Amino acid sequence: MLNPARALVAFLAKPHVQTGLALGTAAAIESNQPSLMVRPRTDQALVVAGSIASGYVVGSAYAQVVERLPVRSPIAIDAVAGAAAATFVSTIGPKIESSRPGSLAVTAARTRSYAATTALATSLIRQGVRTTEPYGRLARSATGVAVASALAGGAFLYLKDRLGRYDADERIPPDGSDVAWTLAVGTGVAAAVGGALMAERKAATASASALGRMVGGPAIAWLPLTHALIGGSAVLAGRYAMDQLLGKIAASNRSTEIRYSESPGTGVVSGGPDSVVEFDELGLQGRRFVSEASPGERIDEVLDEDGAMDAIRVYVGVDSADSVEDRVALAISELKRTGAFDRSLLIVGSPAGTGYFNYIPVEAAEYLSRGDIASVAIQYGSLPSMLSTSKIPLAIEQHGALLRAIDRELDQREPADRPEVVLYGESLGAQASQGAFTGGGTVILDDLGVTRALWAGTPYATQWRREIFGGGPGIDPSVFARFASIDEYRNTPDEERATIRYFFLDHHEDPVTRFGLDLAYRKPTWLGSADQRPPNVSRTQRWVPAVTFWQSAIDTKNAATVIPGEFKALGHDYRADLAQFVSVAYGLTDVTDDQMASVEARLRRSEVERAAKIADGKEPVE
């Protein structure tokens, strides 16, 4: 019978395993340096696990290649390979890494340098231990203890240096016990995944041998089939579990909440009297949205004025109709029914994955416009944004179809009788909104009659934003600008501010605007020299292939942890600046400082009230 302990020792004795583990350990320690956001220890454990896995794969793969070379001295190969790769990175790298192919080549050389250096170190250690073999077990043990002590000390100093970067950034470093916990748990997770992969390989090999004996033919010929069967079964099981989870999330986002269970009594919102869409079909987010429309009395109270109108809110749920065309047709019918086209301002929003359309910018605009406003959004899914990336093409198609339908409707009116059409999108909603303009420059916005826009936290992958900031045909650079805060906008010269109509609100430290797959192999511009980095970006974080990718991936998940009523301007939380940006982006500047302060206070109060309503729970399912 196989002895597990002996099997583990035999596994750890393999040179390529030692190289992989050494590089994985170094990657795990690197992952403790600062990044864009503060991570809870459970999330840091996931970063550690991903970093270990990445380091192990690179180190082990390199060492296995060297092991297969017909050479007597792998140590010499490691030394030459490491030196050559490091030289390439330092001399040729800066000249070519700005391009994607160049960055791939530089990162390949960089990882080869890491792997070769690690392999060289492990080879030298093994060589040193072997030299004690003639002197007996005691000598070998003493050498092993000395090597282990040296490695532990070096790892401790290495980790201490990475944690010391928090002090240099004037941040609070993680607690020592938390660091130990994340390293231990992250290592355990990585080991569990590695063990599962090894078990799959052994099971596939054993199954292939069995098929070879029963059916005939060499075992290796059956190996692809057995891998496919075992791996495919695992994938199907995982897919089933994920489908069940997503189904529960989607069902939750379609459920009815106690405080949002009754149709609004006003006819100026969807789901109300005479509405062509059913209140029950608006979904959880849609029912909240239309129920929170600002009545004229509250607007007057906030502004200390008289004569405000009831704001119009139009919303069409994904369950309101089966197709994009039908949902857009319902939205147009609702805009007509509510008199939205007779208002001065029409906000066309693209919601996030669940159908969430941020209340704050809409509510702020309702106050600042004295209720002479309508807003419209169409839901395209029922899952959180991070699980809705597959819905982006549908969201883009739907948003573009809605804008074109609105433009056709307004073309039938005299210019003086048309509302000003403006856009709002946040996070995945911003990507979907801008996706409708890909390849059209800024000219397409004028073609569609869109006069102004405000996008907050636009994801890094958004193509249209890259196009317009990169320059090109059909782009007027004077009409758009990117700001990280309202202070940045106010510090912009008056002559530049006067022409801006399309606003990008992106925090420098927002990982949603920074995270992309290319972080695994390409150094981003925001991690350039410390003195040139944007505000709120760590001055000490160092880009490390794969490690920075894992850090930023988890940072993206944690980018918007909010407390109701406590508005911040940090990460993916844009609440603190939204009212001010709504004012300047939509030209709603006819307010005093006291009125703006009253609006912001009411927005905080509204958020607390909404949170209390949501906390009351959902209707029981019969």
C-alpha positions as CSV (number, residue, x, y, z in Angstrom):
1,M,0.0,0.0,0.0
2,L,1.2,3.5,-0.8
3,N,2.6,5.4,2.2
4,P,1.2,9.0,1.9
5,A,4.1,10.5,3.9
6,R,6.7,8.7,1.7
7,A,4.9,9.7,-1.4
8,L,4.9,13.3,-0.3
9,V,8.6,13.2,0.5
10,A,9.3,11.7,-2.9
11,F,7.3,14.4,-4.6
12,L,9.0,17.2,-2.7
13,A,12.4,15.7,-3.6
14,K,11.9,16.3,-7.3
15,P,14.0,19.3,-8.5
16,H,11.2,20.9,-10.6
17,V,8.9,20.7,-7.6
18,Q,11.4,22.4,-5.4
19,T,11.9,25.2,-8.0
20,G,8.2,25.6,-8.4
21,L,7.6,25.8,-4.6
22,A,10.4,28.2,-4.1
23,L,9.1,30.6,-6.8
24,G,5.6,30.2,-5.5
25,T,6.7,31.1,-2.0
26,A,8.4,34.2,-3.3
27,A,5.3,35.2,-5.2
28,A,3.2,34.7,-2.1
29,I,5.4,37.0,-0.1
30,E,5.3,39.6,-2.9
31,S,1.5,39.5,-2.7
32,N,1.6,41.1,0.7
33,Q,2.8,44.4,-0.6
34,P,0.3,47.3,-0.9
35,S,-2.0,47.6,-3.8
36,L,-5.0,49.8,-4.8
37,M,-7.4,48.7,-2.0
38,V,-7.3,47.2,1.5
39,R,-8.1,43.5,1.5
40,P,-9.8,41.5,4.3
41,R,-7.6,38.6,5.3
42,T,-9.9,36.0,3.6
43,D,-9.4,37.8,0.3
44,Q,-5.7,38.1,0.8
45,A,-5.5,34.4,1.3
46,L,-7.0,34.0,-2.2
47,V,-4.4,36.3,-3.5
48,V,-1.7,34.2,-1.8
49,A,-3.2,31.0,-3.3
50,G,-3.3,32.5,-6.8
51,S,0.3,33.8,-6.5
52,I,1.6,30.5,-5.2
53,A,-0.1,28.6,-8.1
54,S,1.3,31.1,-10.7
55,G,4.8,30.9,-9.3
56,Y,4.8,27.1,-9.0
57,V,3.6,26.7,-12.6
58,V,6.3,29.0,-14.0
59,G,9.1,27.6,-11.9
60,S,8.2,24.0,-12.3
61,A,7.7,24.3,-16.1
62,Y,11.1,26.0,-16.5
63,A,12.9,23.4,-14.4
64,Q,11.3,20.5,-16.2
65,V,12.5,21.9,-19.5
66,V,16.0,22.2,-18.2
67,E,15.9,18.6,-16.8
68,R,15.2,17.3,-20.3
69,L,18.1,19.1,-21.9
70,P,21.1,16.8,-22.7
71,V,23.5,18.7,-20.5
72,R,25.7,17.6,-17.6
73,S,25.4,20.8,-15.5
74,P,21.9,22.3,-15.2
75,I,23.5,24.8,-12.8
76,A,25.4,26.3,-15.7
77,I,22.3,26.5,-17.8
78,D,20.4,28.2,-15.0
79,A,23.1,30.7,-14.5
80,V,23.4,31.6,-18.2
81,A,19.6,31.6,-18.7
82,G,19.1,33.9,-15.7
83,A,21.8,36.3,-16.7
84,A,20.7,36.5,-20.3
85,A,17.1,37.0,-19.4
86,A,17.9,39.7,-16.9
87,T,20.2,41.5,-19.4
88,F,17.4,41.4,-22.0
89,V,14.9,42.9,-19.5
90,S,17.3,45.7,-18.5
91,T,18.7,46.7,-21.9
92,I,16.2,45.9,-24.6
93,G,13.1,45.8,-22.4
94,P,12.6,49.5,-21.9
95,K,12.7,50.0,-25.7
96,I,10.0,47.5,-26.6
97,E,7.7,47.0,-23.6
98,S,5.3,49.8,-24.6
99,S,3.8,47.6,-27.3
100,R,1.7,44.5,-26.5
101,P,4.1,42.1,-28.3
102,G,7.1,43.7,-26.7
103,S,5.5,43.6,-23.2
104,L,4.9,39.9,-23.7
105,A,8.5,39.3,-24.7
106,V,9.8,41.3,-21.8
107,T,7.5,39.5,-19.3
108,A,8.5,36.1,-20.7
109,A,12.2,37.1,-20.2
110,R,11.4,38.5,-16.7
111,T,9.7,35.3,-15.6
112,R,12.5,33.2,-17.1
113,S,14.9,35.2,-15.1
114,Y,12.9,34.6,-11.9
115,A,12.6,30.9,-12.7
116,A,16.3,30.4,-13.6
117,T,17.5,32.3,-10.5
118,T,15.2,30.2,-8.3
119,A,16.3,27.0,-10.0
120,L,19.9,28.0,-9.6
121,A,19.4,28.6,-5.9
122,T,17.6,25.3,-5.3
123,S,20.3,23.4,-7.3
124,L,23.1,25.0,-5.3
125,I,21.3,24.0,-2.0
126,R,20.9,20.4,-3.2
127,Q,24.5,20.3,-4.2
128,G,25.5,21.6,-0.8
129,V,23.5,19.0,1.0
130,R,24.9,16.2,-1.2
131,T,28.5,17.2,-0.3
132,T,27.8,16.2,3.3
133,E,26.7,12.7,2.4
134,P,30.1,11.1,3.0
135,Y,30.1,12.4,6.5
136,G,26.9,10.7,7.7
137,R,23.4,11.4,8.7
138,L,24.4,13.9,11.4
139,A,26.2,16.1,9.0
140,R,23.3,16.0,6.5
141,S,20.9,16.9,9.3
142,A,23.1,19.8,10.4
143,T,23.4,21.1,6.9
144,G,19.6,20.8,6.4
145,V,18.9,22.7,9.6
146,A,21.4,25.4,8.6
147,V,19.9,25.7,5.1
148,A,16.3,25.7,6.5
149,S,17.2,28.4,9.0
150,A,18.8,30.6,6.4
151,L,15.8,30.2,4.1
152,A,13.4,31.0,6.9
153,G,15.4,34.1,7.9
154,G,15.6,35.3,4.3
155,A,11.9,34.8,3.8
156,F,11.2,36.7,7.0
157,L,13.3,39.6,5.9
158,Y,11.8,39.5,2.5
159,L,8.3,39.6,4.0
160,K,9.3,42.4,6.4
161,D,10.5,44.5,3.5
162,R,7.2,44.1,1.6
163,L,5.1,45.0,4.7
164,G,7.4,47.9,5.4
165,R,6.1,49.5,2.2
166,Y,2.8,50.2,4.0
167,D,4.6,52.6,6.3
168,A,6.3,54.3,3.3
169,D,2.8,54.8,1.8
170,E,1.5,56.0,5.2
171,R,-0.9,53.1,5.4
172,I,-1.6,50.8,8.2
173,P,0.1,47.5,7.5
174,P,-1.8,44.2,8.1
175,D,-1.5,42.6,11.5
176,G,1.2,40.0,11.9
177,S,-1.3,37.3,12.9
178,D,-3.4,38.1,9.8
179,V,-0.3,37.8,7.6
180,A,0.5,34.4,9.1
181,W,-3.1,33.3,8.7
182,T,-3.3,34.4,5.1
183,L,-0.1,32.7,4.2
184,A,-1.2,29.5,5.9
185,V,-4.7,29.4,4.4
186,G,-3.5,30.6,1.0
187,T,-0.9,27.8,1.0
188,G,-3.6,25.3,2.0
189,V,-5.9,26.4,-0.8
190,A,-3.1,26.2,-3.3
191,A,-2.1,22.8,-2.0
192,A,-5.7,21.5,-2.2
193,V,-6.0,22.7,-5.8
194,G,-2.7,21.1,-6.7
195,G,-3.7,17.9,-4.9
196,A,-6.9,17.8,-6.8
197,L,-5.0,18.2,-10.1
198,M,-2.6,15.5,-9.2
199,A,-5.4,13.2,-8.2
200,E,-7.0,13.8,-11.6
201,R,-3.8,13.0,-13.4
202,K,-3.3,9.8,-11.4
203,A,-6.9,8.8,-12.0
204,A,-6.7,9.5,-15.7
205,T,-3.4,7.5,-16.0
206,A,-4.9,4.6,-14.1
207,S,-8.0,4.7,-16.2
208,A,-6.0,4.8,-19.4
209,S,-4.0,1.8,-18.3
210,A,-7.2,-0.1,-17.5
211,L,-8.7,0.7,-20.9
212,G,-5.5,-0.4,-22.6
213,R,-5.7,-3.8,-20.9
214,M,-9.4,-4.2,-21.5
215,V,-9.7,-2.8,-25.0
216,G,-6.2,-2.9,-26.3
217,G,-3.6,-0.4,-27.4
218,P,-1.0,1.6,-25.5
219,A,-2.2,3.4,-22.3
220,I,-0.9,6.7,-23.6
221,A,-3.4,6.5,-26.5
222,W,-6.3,6.5,-24.1
223,L,-4.9,9.3,-21.9
224,P,-6.6,12.2,-23.7
225,L,-9.9,10.5,-23.5
226,T,-9.6,9.7,-19.7
227,H,-8.5,13.3,-19.0
228,A,-11.4,14.6,-21.0
229,L,-13.9,12.3,-19.2
230,I,-12.7,13.2,-15.7
231,G,-12.1,16.9,-16.4
232,G,-15.3,17.2,-18.3
233,S,-17.2,15.6,-15.4
234,A,-15.7,18.1,-13.0
235,V,-16.5,21.0,-15.3
236,L,-20.1,19.8,-15.6
237,A,-20.5,19.4,-11.9
238,G,-19.0,22.9,-11.3
239,R,-21.3,24.3,-14.0
240,Y,-24.3,22.7,-12.4
241,A,-23.4,24.1,-9.0
242,M,-22.8,27.6,-10.5
243,D,-26.1,27.5,-12.4
244,Q,-27.9,26.6,-9.2
245,L,-26.2,29.5,-7.4
246,L,-26.8,32.0,-10.2
247,G,-30.4,30.8,-10.3
248,K,-30.9,31.6,-6.7
249,I,-29.3,35.0,-7.1
250,A,-31.5,35.8,-10.1
251,A,-34.6,34.6,-8.2
252,S,-33.6,36.9,-5.3
253,N,-33.4,39.9,-7.6
254,R,-36.9,39.1,-8.9
255,S,-38.4,38.7,-5.5
256,T,-40.7,41.3,-3.9
257,E,-39.8,43.3,-0.9
258,I,-42.3,44.3,1.8
259,R,-41.7,48.0,1.5
260,Y,-41.7,48.0,-2.3
261,S,-44.6,45.6,-2.9
262,E,-47.3,48.1,-3.7
263,S,-47.6,49.9,-7.1
264,P,-46.9,53.7,-6.8
265,G,-50.1,55.7,-6.8
266,T,-48.7,58.3,-9.3
267,G,-49.1,58.1,-13.0
268,V,-45.7,59.7,-13.7
269,V,-43.7,56.5,-13.1
270,S,-43.7,53.0,-14.6
271,G,-45.8,50.5,-12.8
272,G,-48.3,53.2,-11.7
273,P,-51.9,53.8,-12.8
274,D,-52.3,53.3,-16.6
275,S,-48.8,52.1,-17.0
276,V,-48.1,49.8,-20.0
277,V,-45.7,47.8,-17.9
278,E,-46.7,45.7,-14.9
279,F,-45.2,46.7,-11.5
280,D,-44.6,43.1,-10.7
281,E,-42.5,42.6,-13.8
282,L,-40.1,45.5,-13.1
283,G,-37.9,43.3,-10.8
284,L,-36.5,44.1,-7.4
285,Q,-34.3,47.0,-8.6
286,G,-37.0,48.4,-10.9
287,R,-39.6,48.5,-8.2
288,R,-37.3,50.3,-5.9
289,F,-36.3,52.8,-8.6
290,V,-39.8,53.9,-9.6
291,S,-41.0,54.0,-6.0
292,E,-38.4,56.5,-5.1
293,A,-39.2,59.2,-7.7
294,S,-39.0,62.7,-6.1
295,P,-42.4,64.4,-5.7
296,G,-42.6,68.1,-6.2
297,E,-43.4,68.8,-2.5
298,R,-40.1,67.2,-1.4
299,I,-38.1,69.0,-4.1
300,D,-39.6,72.3,-2.8
301,E,-38.8,71.4,0.7
302,V,-35.2,70.6,-0.1
303,L,-34.6,73.7,-2.1
304,D,-36.8,76.0,0.0
305,E,-38.8,77.0,-3.0
306,D,-42.2,76.6,-4.5
307,G,-43.6,75.2,-7.8
308,A,-41.5,72.1,-8.4
309,M,-42.9,69.3,-10.6
310,D,-43.2,65.6,-9.8
311,A,-40.2,63.9,-11.4
312,I,-40.9,61.2,-14.0
313,R,-39.2,57.8,-13.9
314,V,-39.6,55.2,-16.6
315,Y,-38.3,51.7,-16.1
316,V,-38.8,48.5,-18.1
317,G,-37.8,45.1,-16.5
318,V,-36.1,42.3,-18.3
319,D,-39.3,40.3,-17.7
320,S,-41.6,43.0,-19.1
321,A,-41.0,41.7,-22.6
322,D,-39.0,38.9,-24.3
323,S,-37.0,40.9,-26.9
324,V,-34.9,44.0,-27.1
325,E,-37.3,45.5,-29.6
326,D,-40.3,44.9,-27.4
327,R,-38.7,46.3,-24.3
328,V,-37.6,49.4,-26.2
329,A,-41.1,49.8,-27.6
330,L,-42.5,49.6,-24.0
331,A,-40.0,52.3,-22.9
332,I,-41.0,54.6,-25.7
333,S,-44.7,54.1,-24.9
334,E,-44.0,54.9,-21.2
335,L,-42.1,58.0,-22.1
336,K,-45.0,59.2,-24.2
337,R,-47.6,58.3,-21.6
338,T,-45.9,60.0,-18.7
339,G,-45.2,63.2,-20.7
340,A,-41.4,62.6,-20.5
341,F,-40.8,64.2,-23.9
342,D,-42.4,67.5,-22.6
343,R,-39.8,67.9,-19.8
344,S,-36.6,69.9,-20.2
345,L,-34.2,67.1,-19.4
346,L,-34.3,63.4,-20.2
347,I,-31.7,61.1,-18.5
348,V,-31.1,57.9,-20.4
349,G,-29.5,55.4,-18.1
350,S,-27.8,52.1,-18.6
351,P,-28.2,50.1,-15.4
352,A,-25.7,47.7,-13.8
353,G,-26.0,43.9,-14.1
354,T,-28.9,43.4,-11.6
355,G,-30.8,46.3,-13.2
356,Y,-29.6,48.7,-10.5
357,F,-29.7,52.3,-11.7
358,N,-27.9,54.5,-9.1
359,Y,-30.5,56.6,-7.3
360,I,-28.1,59.3,-6.2
361,P,-27.4,61.0,-9.6
362,V,-31.1,60.7,-10.7
363,E,-32.4,62.1,-7.4
364,A,-29.8,64.9,-7.4
365,A,-30.8,65.9,-10.9
366,E,-34.5,65.8,-9.9
367,Y,-33.8,68.4,-7.2
368,L,-31.5,70.5,-9.3
369,S,-34.0,70.6,-12.2
370,R,-36.9,71.4,-9.9
371,G,-38.6,68.2,-11.1
372,D,-38.6,69.3,-14.8
373,I,-37.0,66.0,-15.7
374,A,-37.6,62.4,-16.8
375,S,-35.3,59.4,-16.5
376,V,-35.5,56.1,-18.3
377,A,-33.7,52.7,-18.0
378,I,-34.2,49.2,-19.3
379,Q,-33.0,46.1,-17.4
380,Y,-31.0,43.5,-19.3
381,G,-30.2,41.0,-16.5
382,S,-30.6,39.9,-12.9
383,L,-27.1,39.1,-11.8
384,P,-24.4,41.3,-10.1
385,S,-22.1,43.1,-12.5
386,M,-19.1,40.8,-11.9
387,L,-21.3,37.8,-13.0
388,S,-22.9,39.7,-15.9
389,T,-20.0,40.2,-18.3
390,S,-21.7,37.8,-20.8
391,K,-24.6,40.2,-20.9
392,I,-22.6,43.1,-22.1
393,P,-23.3,42.6,-25.8
394,L,-27.1,42.5,-25.0
395,A,-26.8,45.6,-22.8
396,I,-25.0,47.5,-25.6
397,E,-27.5,46.5,-28.2
398,Q,-30.4,47.5,-26.0
399,H,-29.0,50.8,-24.9
400,G,-28.2,51.7,-28.6
401,A,-31.7,50.7,-29.7
402,L,-33.2,52.9,-27.0
403,L,-31.2,55.9,-28.0
404,R,-32.1,55.5,-31.6
405,A,-35.7,55.1,-30.8
406,I,-35.7,58.2,-28.7
407,D,-33.9,60.1,-31.4
408,R,-36.5,59.1,-34.0
409,E,-39.3,60.2,-31.7
410,L,-37.7,63.6,-31.0
411,D,-37.1,64.1,-34.8
412,Q,-40.8,64.5,-35.1
413,R,-40.8,67.5,-32.8
414,E,-39.7,71.0,-33.2
415,P,-36.3,71.7,-31.6
416,A,-37.9,74.0,-29.0
417,D,-40.2,71.2,-28.0
418,R,-37.5,68.6,-27.3
419,P,-35.9,67.7,-24.0
420,E,-32.2,67.8,-23.7
421,V,-31.0,64.1,-23.8
422,V,-28.2,63.2,-21.4
423,L,-26.7,60.0,-20.3
424,Y,-25.7,58.3,-17.1
425,G,-23.9,55.1,-16.6
426,E,-21.9,53.6,-13.7
427,S,-19.5,50.6,-13.6
428,L,-20.9,47.9,-16.0
429,G,-23.6,50.3,-16.9
430,A,-21.0,52.8,-18.1
431,Q,-19.4,50.2,-20.3
432,A,-22.7,49.2,-21.8
433,S,-23.6,52.8,-22.4
434,Q,-20.4,53.7,-24.1
435,G,-20.4,50.4,-26.0
436,A,-23.2,51.8,-28.2
437,F,-20.7,54.4,-29.6
438,T,-17.7,52.1,-30.4
439,G,-16.0,53.2,-33.6
440,G,-18.1,56.3,-33.9
441,G,-15.9,58.8,-32.1
442,T,-17.7,61.7,-30.4
443,V,-19.6,62.5,-33.6
444,I,-22.0,59.7,-33.0
445,L,-23.2,61.4,-29.8
446,D,-24.3,64.4,-31.8
447,D,-25.9,62.2,-34.4
448,L,-28.0,60.6,-31.7
449,G,-28.9,63.9,-30.2
450,V,-27.0,63.3,-26.9
451,T,-25.9,66.6,-25.6
452,R,-24.3,65.7,-22.3
453,A,-23.2,62.6,-20.4
454,L,-21.7,61.6,-17.0
455,W,-20.1,58.2,-16.6
456,A,-18.7,57.0,-13.3
457,G,-16.2,54.2,-12.7
458,T,-15.9,53.1,-16.4
459,P,-14.4,49.6,-16.5
460,Y,-10.9,49.2,-18.0
461,A,-12.2,47.0,-20.8
462,T,-14.4,49.7,-22.3
463,Q,-13.3,50.1,-25.9
464,W,-14.9,53.4,-26.8
465,R,-13.2,55.2,-23.9
466,R,-9.9,53.9,-25.2
467,E,-10.7,55.1,-28.7
468,I,-11.5,58.7,-27.8
469,F,-8.7,59.2,-25.3
470,G,-6.3,57.6,-27.9
471,G,-7.4,60.2,-30.5
472,G,-8.5,59.4,-34.1
473,P,-11.1,60.4,-36.7
474,G,-14.5,61.7,-35.6
475,I,-13.2,62.7,-32.2
476,D,-13.4,66.2,-30.8
477,P,-11.0,66.3,-27.8
478,S,-12.5,69.5,-26.5
479,V,-15.9,68.0,-25.6
480,F,-14.8,65.3,-23.1
481,A,-12.6,65.0,-20.1
482,R,-11.7,62.7,-17.3
483,F,-11.7,63.8,-13.6
484,A,-11.0,62.0,-10.3
485,S,-12.7,64.6,-8.2
486,I,-14.8,67.7,-8.3
487,D,-11.7,69.7,-7.2
488,E,-9.9,68.5,-10.4
489,Y,-12.7,69.9,-12.4
490,R,-12.7,73.2,-10.6
491,N,-9.0,73.6,-11.1
492,T,-9.4,73.2,-14.8
493,P,-9.1,76.5,-16.7
494,D,-12.4,78.2,-17.5
495,E,-11.9,78.1,-21.2
496,E,-11.4,74.3,-21.2
497,R,-14.4,73.7,-18.8
498,A,-16.7,75.7,-21.1
499,T,-16.5,73.1,-23.9
500,I,-16.7,69.9,-21.9
501,R,-20.0,68.1,-22.4
502,Y,-19.1,64.4,-21.7
503,F,-17.7,63.7,-18.3
504,F,-15.7,60.6,-17.1
505,L,-15.5,60.4,-13.3
506,D,-12.8,57.9,-12.5
507,H,-10.9,57.6,-9.2
508,H,-7.2,57.0,-9.6
509,E,-7.3,54.1,-7.1
510,D,-10.5,52.5,-8.5
511,P,-9.5,49.0,-9.5
512,V,-12.6,48.6,-11.8
513,T,-11.0,51.3,-14.0
514,R,-7.6,49.6,-13.8
515,F,-8.1,45.9,-13.8
516,G,-7.6,43.9,-17.0
517,L,-6.2,40.5,-18.1
518,D,-3.1,42.3,-19.4
519,L,-2.0,43.0,-15.8
520,A,-0.8,39.4,-15.8
521,Y,1.9,40.2,-18.3
522,R,2.1,43.9,-18.9
523,K,3.2,46.7,-16.5
524,P,0.5,49.3,-16.3
525,T,1.3,53.0,-16.7
526,W,-0.2,53.8,-13.3
527,L,2.6,51.7,-11.7
528,G,5.4,53.7,-13.4
529,S,8.0,55.7,-11.4
530,A,6.8,56.7,-7.9
531,D,7.0,60.4,-8.5
532,Q,4.7,60.2,-11.6
533,R,2.0,58.0,-10.2
534,P,-1.5,59.3,-9.8
535,P,-2.8,60.5,-6.4
536,N,-4.0,57.7,-4.0
537,V,-2.0,55.0,-5.9
538,S,0.6,53.3,-3.8
539,R,4.1,54.8,-4.2
540,T,5.7,51.5,-3.2
541,Q,3.7,48.8,-5.0
542,R,5.8,47.0,-7.5
543,W,4.4,45.3,-10.6
544,V,5.0,41.6,-10.5
545,P,3.7,39.3,-13.3
546,A,0.6,37.4,-12.2
547,V,0.9,38.7,-8.6
548,T,-0.4,42.1,-9.5
549,F,-3.1,40.5,-11.5
550,W,-4.4,38.5,-8.5
551,Q,-4.1,41.6,-6.2
552,S,-6.1,43.8,-8.6
553,A,-8.7,41.1,-9.3
554,I,-9.6,40.8,-5.6
555,D,-9.3,44.6,-5.2
556,T,-12.0,44.9,-7.9
557,K,-14.3,42.8,-5.8
558,N,-13.7,45.0,-2.8
559,A,-13.8,48.3,-4.7
560,A,-17.2,49.5,-3.4
561,T,-17.9,48.5,0.2
562,V,-20.3,51.2,1.3
563,I,-22.1,52.3,4.4
564,P,-25.6,53.9,3.8
565,G,-25.5,57.6,4.2
566,E,-21.7,57.8,4.6
567,F,-20.7,59.1,1.2
568,K,-17.0,58.7,0.2
569,A,-14.9,59.4,-2.8
570,L,-12.7,56.3,-2.7
571,G,-12.2,53.3,-4.9
572,H,-15.4,52.5,-6.8
573,D,-17.6,54.6,-4.4
574,Y,-18.4,57.9,-6.2
575,R,-21.3,59.1,-4.0
576,A,-19.5,62.0,-2.4
577,D,-18.9,63.8,-5.7
578,L,-22.0,62.7,-7.7
579,A,-24.3,65.7,-6.9
580,Q,-21.7,68.2,-7.8
581,F,-20.9,66.4,-11.0
582,V,-24.5,66.1,-11.9
583,S,-24.8,69.8,-11.5
584,V,-21.9,70.7,-13.9
585,A,-22.3,67.7,-16.3
586,Y,-26.0,68.4,-17.0
587,G,-25.8,72.2,-16.8
588,L,-28.0,72.3,-13.6
589,T,-26.0,75.0,-12.0
590,D,-28.8,77.4,-11.0
591,V,-28.5,76.6,-7.3
592,T,-26.9,78.4,-4.3
593,D,-24.3,76.8,-2.1
594,D,-26.9,76.4,0.7
595,Q,-29.3,74.6,-1.7
596,M,-26.5,72.3,-2.9
597,A,-25.7,71.5,0.7
598,S,-29.4,70.8,1.4
599,V,-29.5,68.5,-1.7
600,E,-26.5,66.5,-0.5
601,A,-27.9,66.2,3.0
602,R,-31.2,64.9,1.5
603,L,-29.3,62.4,-0.7
604,R,-27.7,60.9,2.4
605,R,-31.0,60.8,4.3
606,S,-32.7,59.2,1.3
607,E,-30.0,56.4,1.2
608,V,-30.4,55.7,4.9
609,E,-34.2,55.5,4.5
610,R,-33.9,53.2,1.5
611,A,-31.5,50.9,3.5
612,A,-34.1,50.8,6.3
613,K,-36.9,49.8,3.9
614,I,-34.7,47.1,2.3
615,A,-33.8,45.8,5.7
616,D,-37.5,45.1,6.4
617,G,-37.1,42.1,4.2
618,K,-39.1,40.4,1.4
619,E,-42.6,39.1,1.1
620,P,-42.9,35.4,2.0
621,V,-43.1,33.0,-0.9
622,E,-46.5,31.2,-1.0
